[in-house]
Amino acid sequence: MTKDELRAELERQEQRYKEVYGGEITTYAAQPEPERKPWRKRATVQDQAFTQELQKMEQELKAEEQ
């Protein structure tokens, strides 16, 4: 069953319900899709080692300056 067929079937059922039972149909808007959070890359072992080496170099430079 395609979406168009499904929509047509639901409209037929809605009309039948209104005619036979005299009831009211309440339709609701579709819920919005949740917002996606920005993708973040996890640090690899190499990235962690690189940042550690940078920190060591910065500490050595600070020690030499004093």
N, CA, C and O atoms as a Tripos MOL2 file, in Angstrom:
@<TRIPOS>MOLECULE
protein
  264   263    66     0     0
PROTEIN
NO_CHARGES

@<TRIPOS>ATOM
      1 N           0.8510   -1.1740    0.0000 N.3       1 MET1
      2 CA          0.0000    0.0000    0.0000 C.3       1 MET1
      3 C           0.9010    1.2430    0.0000 C.2       1 MET1
      4 O           1.7670    1.3960    0.8610 O.2       1 MET1
      5 N           0.6830    2.1060   -0.9600 N.am      2 THR2
      6 CA          1.4840    3.3180   -1.0540 C.3       2 THR2
      7 C           0.9080    4.3960   -0.1520 C.2       2 THR2
      8 O          -0.1730    4.2410    0.4160 O.2       2 THR2
      9 N           1.6390    5.4780   -0.0330 N.am      3 LYS3
     10 CA          1.1770    6.5790    0.8120 C.3       3 LYS3
     11 C          -0.1130    7.1820    0.2600 C.2       3 LYS3
     12 O          -1.0260    7.5150    1.0150 O.2       3 LYS3
     13 N          -0.1760    7.3160   -1.0550 N.am      4 ASP4
     14 CA         -1.3860    7.8980   -1.6570 C.3       4 ASP4
     15 C          -2.6030    7.0170   -1.4120 C.2       4 ASP4
     16 O          -3.6880    7.5190   -1.1150 O.2       4 ASP4
     17 N          -2.4240    5.6970   -1.5360 N.am      5 GLU5
     18 CA         -3.5310    4.7780   -1.2760 C.3       5 GLU5
     19 C          -3.9620    4.8650    0.1810 C.2       5 GLU5
     20 O          -5.1520    4.8540    0.4930 O.2       5 GLU5
     21 N          -2.9730    4.9530    1.0680 N.am      6 LEU6
     22 CA         -3.2700    5.0490    2.4920 C.3       6 LEU6
     23 C          -4.0280    6.3400    2.8040 C.2       6 LEU6
     24 O          -4.9880    6.3290    3.5740 O.2       6 LEU6
     25 N          -3.5960    7.4520    2.2040 N.am      7 ARG7
     26 CA         -4.2970    8.7180    2.4210 C.3       7 ARG7
     27 C          -5.7380    8.6400    1.9200 C.2       7 ARG7
     28 O          -6.6640    9.1120    2.5800 O.2       7 ARG7
     29 N          -5.9130    8.0320    0.7370 N.am      8 ALA8
     30 CA         -7.2580    7.9000    0.1800 C.3       8 ALA8
     31 C          -8.1370    7.0470    1.0910 C.2       8 ALA8
     32 O          -9.2970    7.3820    1.3280 O.2       8 ALA8
     33 N          -7.5920    5.9600    1.5940 N.am      9 GLU9
     34 CA         -8.3510    5.0730    2.4920 C.3       9 GLU9
     35 C          -8.7420    5.8120    3.7710 C.2       9 GLU9
     36 O          -9.8760    5.6940    4.2340 O.2       9 GLU9
     37 N          -7.8210    6.5630    4.3340 N.am     10 LEU10
     38 CA         -8.1240    7.3120    5.5520 C.3      10 LEU10
     39 C          -9.1880    8.3690    5.2940 C.2      10 LEU10
     40 O         -10.0460    8.5960    6.1460 O.2      10 LEU10
     41 N          -9.1490    9.0180    4.1400 N.am     11 GLU11
     42 CA        -10.1800    9.9990    3.8120 C.3      11 GLU11
     43 C         -11.5450    9.3360    3.6620 C.2      11 GLU11
     44 O         -12.5570    9.8860    4.0970 O.2      11 GLU11
     45 N         -11.5740    8.1330    3.0340 N.am     12 ARG12
     46 CA        -12.8410    7.3970    2.9160 C.3      12 ARG12
     47 C         -13.3830    7.0380    4.2940 C.2      12 ARG12
     48 O         -14.5770    7.1880    4.5520 O.2      12 ARG12
     49 N         -12.5190    6.5700    5.1720 N.am     13 GLN13
     50 CA        -12.9590    6.2110    6.5180 C.3      13 GLN13
     51 C         -13.4560    7.4390    7.2780 C.2      13 GLN13
     52 O         -14.4230    7.3590    8.0360 O.2      13 GLN13
     53 N         -12.7890    8.5710    7.0700 N.am     14 GLU14
     54 CA        -13.2040    9.8030    7.7220 C.3      14 GLU14
     55 C         -14.6050   10.2060    7.2580 C.2      14 GLU14
     56 O         -15.4600   10.5430    8.0770 O.2      14 GLU14
     57 N         -14.8360   10.1720    5.9530 N.am     15 GLN15
     58 CA        -16.1450   10.5350    5.4090 C.3      15 GLN15
     59 C         -17.2300    9.5840    5.8990 C.2      15 GLN15
     60 O         -18.3300   10.0140    6.2470 O.2      15 GLN15
     61 N         -16.9190    8.2950    5.9240 N.am     16 ARG16
     62 CA        -17.8890    7.2960    6.3890 C.3      16 ARG16
     63 C         -18.2410    7.5390    7.8490 C.2      16 ARG16
     64 O         -19.4100    7.4720    8.2290 O.2      16 ARG16
     65 N         -17.2310    7.8210    8.6660 N.am     17 TYR17
     66 CA        -17.4650    8.0720   10.0850 C.3      17 TYR17
     67 C         -18.3600    9.2960   10.2640 C.2      17 TYR17
     68 O         -19.2920    9.2800   11.0670 O.2      17 TYR17
     69 N         -18.0710   10.3580    9.5080 N.am     18 LYS18
     70 CA        -18.8710   11.5740    9.6190 C.3      18 LYS18
     71 C         -20.3180   11.3240    9.1910 C.2      18 LYS18
     72 O         -21.2450   11.8240    9.8280 O.2      18 LYS18
     73 N         -20.5170   10.5480    8.1080 N.am     19 GLU19
     74 CA        -21.8650   10.2970    7.5960 C.3      19 GLU19
     75 C         -22.6520    9.3700    8.5070 C.2      19 GLU19
     76 O         -23.8170    9.6330    8.8070 O.2      19 GLU19
     77 N         -22.0250    8.2900    8.9480 N.am     20 VAL20
     78 CA        -22.7460    7.2810    9.7300 C.3      20 VAL20
     79 C         -22.9620    7.7390   11.1660 C.2      20 VAL20
     80 O         -24.0730    7.6660   11.6910 O.2      20 VAL20
     81 N         -21.8870    8.2130   11.7970 N.am     21 TYR21
     82 CA        -21.9780    8.5290   13.2160 C.3      21 TYR21
     83 C         -22.1590   10.0130   13.4910 C.2      21 TYR21
     84 O         -22.4990   10.3980   14.6100 O.2      21 TYR21
     85 N         -21.9370   10.8480   12.4870 N.am     22 GLY22
     86 CA        -22.0800   12.2830   12.6990 C.3      22 GLY22
     87 C         -21.0220   12.8530   13.6240 C.2      22 GLY22
     88 O         -21.2120   13.9150   14.2180 O.2      22 GLY22
     89 N         -19.9330   12.1630   13.7430 N.am     23 GLY23
     90 CA        -18.8630   12.5980   14.6500 C.3      23 GLY23
     91 C         -17.9150   13.5800   14.0060 C.2      23 GLY23
     92 O         -17.9310   13.7950   12.7940 O.2      23 GLY23
     93 N         -17.1020   14.1600   14.8340 N.am     24 GLU24
     94 CA        -16.0960   15.0960   14.3510 C.3      24 GLU24
     95 C         -14.7390   14.4050   14.3350 C.2      24 GLU24
     96 O         -14.4410   13.5470   15.1660 O.2      24 GLU24
     97 N         -13.9500   14.8000   13.3850 N.am     25 ILE25
     98 CA        -12.6050   14.2410   13.2540 C.3      25 ILE25
     99 C         -11.6100   15.3320   13.6290 C.2      25 ILE25
    100 O         -11.6730   16.4490   13.1170 O.2      25 ILE25
    101 N         -10.7010   14.9960   14.5190 N.am     26 THR26
    102 CA         -9.6400   15.9260   14.8850 C.3      26 THR26
    103 C          -8.3520   15.4130   14.2840 C.2      26 THR26
    104 O          -7.9210   14.2940   14.5620 O.2      26 THR26
    105 N          -7.7460   16.2390   13.4590 N.am     27 THR27
    106 CA         -6.4610   15.8510   12.8810 C.3      27 THR27
    107 C          -5.3670   16.6610   13.5470 C.2      27 THR27
    108 O          -5.5710   17.8150   13.9220 O.2      27 THR27
    109 N          -4.2260   16.0540   13.6870 N.am     28 TYR28
    110 CA         -3.1010   16.6860   14.3520 C.3      28 TYR28
    111 C          -1.9610   16.8710   13.3610 C.2      28 TYR28
    112 O          -1.7760   16.0730   12.4420 O.2      28 TYR28
    113 N          -1.2150   17.9230   13.5650 N.am     29 ALA29
    114 CA         -0.0500   18.1620   12.7160 C.3      29 ALA29
    115 C           1.0270   17.1390   13.0550 C.2      29 ALA29
    116 O           1.1200   16.6590   14.1840 O.2      29 ALA29
    117 N           1.8220   16.8230   12.0670 N.am     30 ALA30
    118 CA          2.9110   15.8770   12.2810 C.3      30 ALA30
    119 C           3.9270   16.4750   13.2480 C.2      30 ALA30
    120 O           4.1910   17.6770   13.2290 O.2      30 ALA30
    121 N           4.4830   15.6270   14.0810 N.am     31 GLN31
    122 CA          5.4910   16.0870   15.0200 C.3      31 GLN31
    123 C           6.7640   16.4480   14.2570 C.2      31 GLN31
    124 O           7.1540   15.7200   13.3440 O.2      31 GLN31
    125 N           7.4130   17.5470   14.6080 N.am     32 PRO32
    126 CA          8.6610   17.8990   13.9210 C.3      32 PRO32
    127 C           9.7610   16.9020   14.2680 C.2      32 PRO32
    128 O           9.7880   16.3320   15.3590 O.2      32 PRO32
    129 N          10.6460   16.7110   13.3310 N.am     33 GLU33
    130 CA         11.7560   15.8030   13.5900 C.3      33 GLU33
    131 C          12.6750   16.4400   14.6160 C.2      33 GLU33
    132 O          12.8560   17.6570   14.6080 O.2      33 GLU33
    133 N          13.2580   15.6390   15.5010 N.am     34 PRO34
    134 CA         14.1400   16.2230   16.5160 C.3      34 PRO34
    135 C          15.3660   16.8580   15.8580 C.2      34 PRO34
    136 O          15.8770   16.3690   14.8510 O.2      34 PRO34
    137 N          15.8190   17.9520   16.4530 N.am     35 GLU35
    138 CA         16.9890   18.6210   15.9090 C.3      35 GLU35
    139 C          18.2170   17.7550   16.1500 C.2      35 GLU35
    140 O          18.3890   17.1630   17.2150 O.2      35 GLU35
    141 N          19.0510   17.7020   15.1450 N.am     36 ARG36
    142 CA         20.2670   16.9030   15.2780 C.3      36 ARG36
    143 C          21.3600   17.7470   15.9100 C.2      36 ARG36
    144 O          21.5620   18.9060   15.5480 O.2      36 ARG36
    145 N          22.0430   17.1580   16.8380 N.am     37 LYS37
    146 CA         23.1580   17.8510   17.4570 C.3      37 LYS37
    147 C          24.3560   17.7770   16.5140 C.2      37 LYS37
    148 O          24.5010   16.8130   15.7620 O.2      37 LYS37
    149 N          25.2030   18.7850   16.5570 N.am     38 PRO38
    150 CA         26.3630   18.7460   15.6640 C.3      38 PRO38
    151 C          27.2540   17.5460   15.9760 C.2      38 PRO38
    152 O          27.4440   17.1750   17.1340 O.2      38 PRO38
    153 N          27.7810   16.9660   14.9400 N.am     39 TRP39
    154 CA         28.6160   15.7840   15.0860 C.3      39 TRP39
    155 C          29.9530   16.1750   15.6590 C.2      39 TRP39
    156 O          30.5660   17.1510   15.2260 O.2      39 TRP39
    157 N          30.4060   15.4100   16.6350 N.am     40 ARG40
    158 CA         31.7160   15.6660   17.2250 C.3      40 ARG40
    159 C          32.6010   14.4560   17.0430 C.2      40 ARG40
    160 O          32.1980   13.3190   17.2890 O.2      40 ARG40
    161 N          33.8110   14.7250   16.6100 N.am     41 LYS41
    162 CA         34.7710   13.6410   16.3910 C.3      41 LYS41
    163 C          35.4200   13.2800   17.7230 C.2      41 LYS41
    164 O          35.8610   14.1550   18.4680 O.2      41 LYS41
    165 N          35.4710   12.0010   18.0060 N.am     42 ARG42
    166 CA         36.1600   11.5520   19.2140 C.3      42 ARG42
    167 C          37.6540   11.5730   18.9580 C.2      42 ARG42
    168 O          38.1150   11.2630   17.8590 O.2      42 ARG42
    169 N          38.3940   11.9390   19.9730 N.am     43 ALA43
    170 CA         39.8410   11.9970   19.8390 C.3      43 ALA43
    171 C          40.4100   10.5840   19.7520 C.2      43 ALA43
    172 O          40.1000    9.7240   20.5770 O.2      43 ALA43
    173 N          41.2400   10.3600   18.7480 N.am     44 THR44
    174 CA         41.8890    9.0530   18.6130 C.3      44 THR44
    175 C          43.1020    9.0150   19.5330 C.2      44 THR44
    176 O          43.4490   10.0180   20.1570 O.2      44 THR44
    177 N          43.7320    7.8710   19.6120 N.am     45 VAL45
    178 CA         44.9300    7.7170   20.4450 C.3      45 VAL45
    179 C          46.0230    8.6600   19.9440 C.2      45 VAL45
    180 O          46.7490    9.2580   20.7380 O.2      45 VAL45
    181 N          46.1330    8.7870   18.6170 N.am     46 GLN46
    182 CA         47.1440    9.6760   18.0480 C.3      46 GLN46
    183 C          46.8460   11.1380   18.4210 C.2      46 GLN46
    184 O          47.7610   11.9010   18.7300 O.2      46 GLN46
    185 N          45.5680   11.5210   18.3890 N.am     47 ASP47
    186 CA         45.1990   12.8880   18.7650 C.3      47 ASP47
    187 C          45.5360   13.1560   20.2280 C.2      47 ASP47
    188 O          46.0370   14.2270   20.5700 O.2      47 ASP47
    189 N          45.2630   12.1920   21.0770 N.am     48 GLN48
    190 CA         45.5630   12.3500   22.5020 C.3      48 GLN48
    191 C          47.0610   12.4620   22.7300 C.2      48 GLN48
    192 O          47.5150   13.2930   23.5160 O.2      48 GLN48
    193 N          47.8330   11.6170   22.0360 N.am     49 ALA49
    194 CA         49.2880   11.6630   22.1830 C.3      49 ALA49
    195 C          49.8180   13.0070   21.6840 C.2      49 ALA49
    196 O          50.7260   13.5760   22.2910 O.2      49 ALA49
    197 N          49.2640   13.5160   20.5920 N.am     50 PHE50
    198 CA         49.6910   14.8010   20.0480 C.3      50 PHE50
    199 C          49.4450   15.9270   21.0330 C.2      50 PHE50
    200 O          50.3170   16.7700   21.2450 O.2      50 PHE50
    201 N          48.2520   15.9500   21.6450 N.am     51 THR51
    202 CA         47.9480   17.0100   22.6170 C.3      51 THR51
    203 C          48.8390   16.8990   23.8530 C.2      51 THR51
    204 O          49.2330   17.9130   24.4300 O.2      51 THR51
    205 N          49.1560   15.6720   24.2580 N.am     52 GLN52
    206 CA         50.0500   15.4970   25.4010 C.3      52 GLN52
    207 C          51.4420   16.0230   25.0820 C.2      52 GLN52
    208 O          52.0690   16.6780   25.9150 O.2      52 GLN52
    209 N          51.9250   15.7360   23.8710 N.am     53 GLU53
    210 CA         53.2380   16.2300   23.4720 C.3      53 GLU53
    211 C          53.2510   17.7550   23.4160 C.2      53 GLU53
    212 O          54.2290   18.3820   23.8240 O.2      53 GLU53
    213 N          52.1740   18.3530   22.9150 N.am     54 LEU54
    214 CA         52.1040   19.8120   22.8900 C.3      54 LEU54
    215 C          52.1500   20.3960   24.2960 C.2      54 LEU54
    216 O          52.8330   21.3910   24.5360 O.2      54 LEU54
    217 N          51.4270   19.7800   25.2240 N.am     55 GLN55
    218 CA         51.4300   20.2570   26.6000 C.3      55 GLN55
    219 C          52.8220   20.1440   27.2200 C.2      55 GLN55
    220 O          53.2650   21.0400   27.9400 O.2      55 GLN55
    221 N          53.5080   19.0310   26.9330 N.am     56 LYS56
    222 CA         54.8730   18.8580   27.4530 C.3      56 LYS56
    223 C          55.7890   19.9470   26.9100 C.2      56 LYS56
    224 O          56.5880   20.5230   27.6490 O.2      56 LYS56
    225 N          55.6660   20.2300   25.5980 N.am     57 MET57
    226 CA         56.5120   21.2510   24.9850 C.3      57 MET57
    227 C          56.2180   22.6260   25.5800 C.2      57 MET57
    228 O          57.1420   23.4050   25.8160 O.2      57 MET57
    229 N          54.9580   22.9310   25.8230 N.am     58 GLU58
    230 CA         54.5930   24.2100   26.4130 C.3      58 GLU58
    231 C          55.1500   24.3430   27.8320 C.2      58 GLU58
    232 O          55.6240   25.4080   28.2290 O.2      58 GLU58
    233 N          55.0830   23.2500   28.5830 N.am     59 GLN59
    234 CA         55.6260   23.2750   29.9520 C.3      59 GLN59
    235 C          57.1290   23.4730   29.9170 C.2      59 GLN59
    236 O          57.6700   24.2080   30.7430 O.2      59 GLN59
    237 N          57.8190   22.8290   28.9750 N.am     60 GLU60
    238 CA         59.2770   22.9960   28.8690 C.3      60 GLU60
    239 C          59.6350   24.4350   28.5150 C.2      60 GLU60
    240 O          60.6000   24.9860   29.0440 O.2      60 GLU60
    241 N          58.8540   25.0470   27.6160 N.am     61 LEU61
    242 CA         59.1160   26.4460   27.2530 C.3      61 LEU61
    243 C          58.9080   27.3770   28.4420 C.2      61 LEU61
    244 O          59.6820   28.3110   28.6540 O.2      61 LEU61
    245 N          57.8470   27.1110   29.2220 N.am     62 LYS62
    246 CA         57.5930   27.9430   30.3980 C.3      62 LYS62
    247 C          58.7130   27.7810   31.4130 C.2      62 LYS62
    248 O          59.1200   28.7550   32.0470 O.2      62 LYS62
    249 N          59.2170   26.5610   31.5750 N.am     63 ALA63
    250 CA         60.3070   26.3040   32.5300 C.3      63 ALA63
    251 C          61.5840   27.0180   32.0790 C.2      63 ALA63
    252 O          62.3300   27.5360   32.9100 O.2      63 ALA63
    253 N          61.8350   27.0480   30.7770 N.am     64 GLU64
    254 CA         63.0430   27.7170   30.2740 C.3      64 GLU64
    255 C          62.9590   29.2320   30.4260 C.2      64 GLU64
    256 O          63.9730   29.8920   30.6480 O.2      64 GLU64
    257 N          61.7580   29.7790   30.3070 N.am     65 GLU65
    258 CA         61.5750   31.2320   30.4070 C.3      65 GLU65
    259 C          61.8160   31.7330   31.8320 C.2      65 GLU65
    260 O          62.2070   32.8860   32.0150 O.2      65 GLU65
    261 N          61.5960   30.9070   32.8220 N.am     66 GLN66
    262 CA         61.7280   31.3440   34.2220 C.3      66 GLN66
    263 C          63.1430   31.3150   34.6500 C.2      66 GLN66
    264 O          63.4480   31.6490   35.7950 O.2      66 GLN66
@<TRIPOS>BOND
     1     1     2 1
     2     2     3 1
     3     3     4 2
     4     3     5 am
     5     5     6 1
     6     6     7 1
     7     7     8 2
     8     7     9 am
     9     9    10 1
    10    10    11 1
    11    11    12 2
    12    11    13 am
    13    13    14 1
    14    14    15 1
    15    15    16 2
    16    15    17 am
    17    17    18 1
    18    18    19 1
    19    19    20 2
    20    19    21 am
    21    21    22 1
    22    22    23 1
    23    23    24 2
    24    23    25 am
    25    25    26 1
    26    26    27 1
    27    27    28 2
    28    27    29 am
    29    29    30 1
    30    30    31 1
    31    31    32 2
    32    31    33 am
    33    33    34 1
    34    34    35 1
    35    35    36 2
    36    35    37 am
    37    37    38 1
    38    38    39 1
    39    39    40 2
    40    39    41 am
    41    41    42 1
    42    42    43 1
    43    43    44 2
    44    43    45 am
    45    45    46 1
    46    46    47 1
    47    47    48 2
    48    47    49 am
    49    49    50 1
    50    50    51 1
    51    51    52 2
    52    51    53 am
    53    53    54 1
    54    54    55 1
    55    55    56 2
    56    55    57 am
    57    57    58 1
    58    58    59 1
    59    59    60 2
    60    59    61 am
    61    61    62 1
    62    62    63 1
    63    63    64 2
    64    63    65 am
    65    65    66 1
    66    66    67 1
    67    67    68 2
    68    67    69 am
    69    69    70 1
    70    70    71 1
    71    71    72 2
    72    71    73 am
    73    73    74 1
    74    74    75 1
    75    75    76 2
    76    75    77 am
    77    77    78 1
    78    78    79 1
    79    79    80 2
    80    79    81 am
    81    81    82 1
    82    82    83 1
    83    83    84 2
    84    83    85 am
    85    85    86 1
    86    86    87 1
    87    87    88 2
    88    87    89 am
    89    89    90 1
    90    90    91 1
    91    91    92 2
    92    91    93 am
    93    93    94 1
    94    94    95 1
    95    95    96 2
    96    95    97 am
    97    97    98 1
    98    98    99 1
    99    99   100 2
   100    99   101 am
   101   101   102 1
   102   102   103 1
   103   103   104 2
   104   103   105 am
   105   105   106 1
   106   106   107 1
   107   107   108 2
   108   107   109 am
   109   109   110 1
   110   110   111 1
   111   111   112 2
   112   111   113 am
   113   113   114 1
   114   114   115 1
   115   115   116 2
   116   115   117 am
   117   117   118 1
   118   118   119 1
   119   119   120 2
   120   119   121 am
   121   121   122 1
   122   122   123 1
   123   123   124 2
   124   123   125 am
   125   125   126 1
   126   126   127 1
   127   127   128 2
   128   127   129 am
   129   129   130 1
   130   130   131 1
   131   131   132 2
   132   131   133 am
   133   133   134 1
   134   134   135 1
   135   135   136 2
   136   135   137 am
   137   137   138 1
   138   138   139 1
   139   139   140 2
   140   139   141 am
   141   141   142 1
   142   142   143 1
   143   143   144 2
   144   143   145 am
   145   145   146 1
   146   146   147 1
   147   147   148 2
   148   147   149 am
   149   149   150 1
   150   150   151 1
   151   151   152 2
   152   151   153 am
   153   153   154 1
   154   154   155 1
   155   155   156 2
   156   155   157 am
   157   157   158 1
   158   158   159 1
   159   159   160 2
   160   159   161 am
   161   161   162 1
   162   162   163 1
   163   163   164 2
   164   163   165 am
   165   165   166 1
   166   166   167 1
   167   167   168 2
   168   167   169 am
   169   169   170 1
   170   170   171 1
   171   171   172 2
   172   171   173 am
   173   173   174 1
   174   174   175 1
   175   175   176 2
   176   175   177 am
   177   177   178 1
   178   178   179 1
   179   179   180 2
   180   179   181 am
   181   181   182 1
   182   182   183 1
   183   183   184 2
   184   183   185 am
   185   185   186 1
   186   186   187 1
   187   187   188 2
   188   187   189 am
   189   189   190 1
   190   190   191 1
   191   191   192 2
   192   191   193 am
   193   193   194 1
   194   194   195 1
   195   195   196 2
   196   195   197 am
   197   197   198 1
   198   198   199 1
   199   199   200 2
   200   199   201 am
   201   201   202 1
   202   202   203 1
   203   203   204 2
   204   203   205 am
   205   205   206 1
   206   206   207 1
   207   207   208 2
   208   207   209 am
   209   209   210 1
   210   210   211 1
   211   211   212 2
   212   211   213 am
   213   213   214 1
   214   214   215 1
   215   215   216 2
   216   215   217 am
   217   217   218 1
   218   218   219 1
   219   219   220 2
   220   219   221 am
   221   221   222 1
   222   222   223 1
   223   223   224 2
   224   223   225 am
   225   225   226 1
   226   226   227 1
   227   227   228 2
   228   227   229 am
   229   229   230 1
   230   230   231 1
   231   231   232 2
   232   231   233 am
   233   233   234 1
   234   234   235 1
   235   235   236 2
   236   235   237 am
   237   237   238 1
   238   238   239 1
   239   239   240 2
   240   239   241 am
   241   241   242 1
   242   242   243 1
   243   243   244 2
   244   243   245 am
   245   245   246 1
   246   246   247 1
   247   247   248 2
   248   247   249 am
   249   249   250 1
   250   250   251 1
   251   251   252 2
   252   251   253 am
   253   253   254 1
   254   254   255 1
   255   255   256 2
   256   255   257 am
   257   257   258 1
   258   258   259 1
   259   259   260 2
   260   259   261 am
   261   261   262 1
   262   262   263 1
   263   263   264 2
@<TRIPOS>SUBSTRUCTURE
     1 MET1         2 RESIDUE 1 A MET
     2 THR2         6 RESIDUE 1 A THR
     3 LYS3        10 RESIDUE 1 A LYS
     4 ASP4        14 RESIDUE 1 A ASP
     5 GLU5        18 RESIDUE 1 A GLU
     6 LEU6        22 RESIDUE 1 A LEU
     7 ARG7        26 RESIDUE 1 A ARG
     8 ALA8        30 RESIDUE 1 A ALA
     9 GLU9        34 RESIDUE 1 A GLU
    10 LEU10       38 RESIDUE 1 A LEU
    11 GLU11       42 RESIDUE 1 A GLU
    12 ARG12       46 RESIDUE 1 A ARG
    13 GLN13       50 RESIDUE 1 A GLN
    14 GLU14       54 RESIDUE 1 A GLU
    15 GLN15       58 RESIDUE 1 A GLN
    16 ARG16       62 RESIDUE 1 A ARG
    17 TYR17       66 RESIDUE 1 A TYR
    18 LYS18       70 RESIDUE 1 A LYS
    19 GLU19       74 RESIDUE 1 A GLU
    20 VAL20       78 RESIDUE 1 A VAL
    21 TYR21       82 RESIDUE 1 A TYR
    22 GLY22       86 RESIDUE 1 A GLY
    23 GLY23       90 RESIDUE 1 A GLY
    24 GLU24       94 RESIDUE 1 A GLU
    25 ILE25       98 RESIDUE 1 A ILE
    26 THR26      102 RESIDUE 1 A THR
    27 THR27      106 RESIDUE 1 A THR
    28 TYR28      110 RESIDUE 1 A TYR
    29 ALA29      114 RESIDUE 1 A ALA
    30 ALA30      118 RESIDUE 1 A ALA
    31 GLN31      122 RESIDUE 1 A GLN
    32 PRO32      126 RESIDUE 1 A PRO
    33 GLU33      130 RESIDUE 1 A GLU
    34 PRO34      134 RESIDUE 1 A PRO
    35 GLU35      138 RESIDUE 1 A GLU
    36 ARG36      142 RESIDUE 1 A ARG
    37 LYS37      146 RESIDUE 1 A LYS
    38 PRO38      150 RESIDUE 1 A PRO
    39 TRP39      154 RESIDUE 1 A TRP
    40 ARG40      158 RESIDUE 1 A ARG
    41 LYS41      162 RESIDUE 1 A LYS
    42 ARG42      166 RESIDUE 1 A ARG
    43 ALA43      170 RESIDUE 1 A ALA
    44 THR44      174 RESIDUE 1 A THR
    45 VAL45      178 RESIDUE 1 A VAL
    46 GLN46      182 RESIDUE 1 A GLN
    47 ASP47      186 RESIDUE 1 A ASP
    48 GLN48      190 RESIDUE 1 A GLN
    49 ALA49      194 RESIDUE 1 A ALA
    50 PHE50      198 RESIDUE 1 A PHE
    51 THR51      202 RESIDUE 1 A THR
    52 GLN52      206 RESIDUE 1 A GLN
    53 GLU53      210 RESIDUE 1 A GLU
    54 LEU54      214 RESIDUE 1 A LEU
    55 GLN55      218 RESIDUE 1 A GLN
    56 LYS56      222 RESIDUE 1 A LYS
    57 MET57      226 RESIDUE 1 A MET
    58 GLU58      230 RESIDUE 1 A GLU
    59 GLN59      234 RESIDUE 1 A GLN
    60 GLU60      238 RESIDUE 1 A GLU
    61 LEU61      242 RESIDUE 1 A LEU
    62 LYS62      246 RESIDUE 1 A LYS
    63 ALA63      250 RESIDUE 1 A ALA
    64 GLU64      254 RESIDUE 1 A GLU
    65 GLU65      258 RESIDUE 1 A GLU
    66 GLN66      262 RESIDUE 1 A GLN
